[in-house]
Amino acid sequence: MVKRRTWIFISFIIIFGCKDKTTKKYTDVPSKVKSAKQEFSIALSGKKLMETQCYVCHSPTAPEKENRIGPPMIEIKANYIDKNTTKEEFINTMWDFVKEPTKNKTKLHQAVDKYGVMPYQSFRKEDIDKIGEYMYEYEIEEPSWFEEYWKINNIAKNYINSGKKILPSGKEYTTEDIGLKYALDTKKVLGKNLMGAIQKKGTLEALVFCNERAYPLTDSMANAYNVLIKRVSDKPRNPKNIANTSELDKINTYKKSLLNRINMNPIIENKNGVDHFYYPIVTNSMCLQCHGEPKQNIKPEVLAEIKNLYPKDMAKGYKVNQLRGIWSITFLQKE
């Protein structure tokens, strides 16, 4: 693998004290130092955004051949960045695709043939800009199998994944960090199985999966992490998923944030010494196959099966980028 050389310029700024007729004055912190700090802050933000918004489908750790939902992020970087690509070109190309994903816009033809076109999701341009800048400037995580996979499928082309590195900070993980990991890990497991069911047998099979396997899989993740994990809603499909008073309050908070296009961060509460974690679940175009408008998004045979499996269903009529519900995770006290 040939990697692009990245030149890192280190400037030593010497500040000379200058006397005028009355007093000695010193310059402020140079603007270049400030911009370097800002750049690193954007990189950290871009890294976190990529992990929370992209890794559910584009995981760097999922095996190559076991029901992946989409290609790893390094495959996107490898296809879209070469020695002649500018950062602005890369970021603009990313935004052009995610704001309206279509087959004719992508360079990942093998991935589209294998996984299908990415479903439309409502991303904020400023978030995509940060993710794109991080991917362009920094070395990103890649699966252990990717280099060999690339050699087999792209013999005449080398890929670029050199750049600056964000080293582990060594900080202790917060309740927010841990809760987010548990929520996203569970979402990843459910999403992988759901997408596998849709790809193999269609939307009806996805309904069967949700009815029979979603709860056991969620419970198995909860047992593994020693927490209680729920997906709750103010408009549940299964009555077991109805939100309680505290959860309804969080749902309303997230709805207001979504309406005002405010970043929806995890909410942490401590009640009687027990930590509770909440995080939003937002619809994308794929969700509408089962949760959209009847006849418009939901096929008649799917609608009939929903009525059969869930007589008290309230979870229809959604559009893209609406709050479907929240993750509600309770941390169990250690014995």
Secondary structure, 3 states (H helix, E strand, C coil): CCCCCCCCCCCCCCCCCEECCCCEECCCCCHHHHHHHHHHHHHHHHHHHHHHHCCCCCCCCCCCCCCCCCCCHHHHHHHHCCCCCCHHHHHHHHHHHHCCCCHHHCCCHHHHHHHCCCCCCCCCHHHHHHHHHHHHHECCCCCCCHHHHHHHHCCCCCCCCCCECCCCCCCCCCHHHHHHHHHHHHHHHHHHHHHHHHHHHCHHHHHHHHHHCHHHHHHHHHHHHCEEEEEEECCCCCHHHECCHHHHHHHHHHHHHHHCCCCCCCEEEEECCEEEEEEEEECCCCCHHHHCCECCCECHHHHHHHHHHCCCCCCCCCCCCCEEEEEEEEECCCC
